[in-house]
Amino acid sequence: MAVDLWEGLAAKLGRQYRYVQFDTIRDLVLATASGKVDVAVTNLTINQSRAELLDFTQPWFDGGMRIMISTDQGKGFGNLIAGLGDAGFLKAYAWIALIIVAATVLLTFFDRRFDEAFPKRWRDGFAESFYSVMSVATSGKSPSRKNLFGWVGRIWQGLWLVCGIAVLAYVTSSVTSVMTTLSLTNKINGLADLTDRPVGVLTGTVEEDFARQQGLQTLTYAGLDRAVEGLVNGNVAAIIADAPVLEYHAYTHPDLPVKVVGPLFEPDKYGFALPRQSLLTRPLTIEVLGAHDAGEIDDLRTKYFGSAQ
């Protein structure tokens, strides 16, 4: 948006220009302050420290900060297994598995002793018993079996079914509880949810300064693409950056599992920066005001963000 606005204003001023790209906002600010750059064309926040080094035009955009998160955070089989382990359920599952193996062995010996139709080969008999045990454990239902001991056998089969239903209920409830816990603990809606998590910021930005002032764990990136890559890979829990930048990136990259959440905070204004006492500051400011009055800036907002803000 800043580039489109600048090109329209430069055409009205009859100015020729060429672009010089910088890796970070800090590098751009220093280059502009030293006179190596005539105009800093980007979403540059106007603040006191920068105003001491640079001249700014009239603000052309009301911005602020927002948070970007990964929509895949806390999901995945690996996170579920880790959560089950942290909650102690994996140990319980190990005991259940051991009991299933023991029950399979005992049932195999039992049927070989009392059921004449039971397979004679050990591997076939073991497989048959394992299927019976797992049927009870996973569905609460037993496959059709001979009743070898009358009413006592029926009572025993009923108790066995109750045990199977209990195992199934325990596994289901434990997995559900861990998934719910992961969903709640990984939920991020604002700054309060980032106090003990690593946060990505862009080098040399006001967001970097803000995050450090808030005592957040920060990991700096040279550009937003790298920051988003770090977010998707799980290196950071969230990114704090200019709201319009995050919103535009999410809008233009629908294939990425990211979204912008929470309200706008630390509202600020964007302007074009120039070296101190630049002769271009006043005429460029006049054209910025004219673009506001003519609705050109609102048109650019609609173009980039879908609706006028």
Summary of the structure (lengths in Angstrom):
residues: 309
radius of gyration: 32.4
end to end distance: 13.6
largest distance: 104.6
contacts: 890
relative contact order: 0.21
helix: 55%
strand: 15%
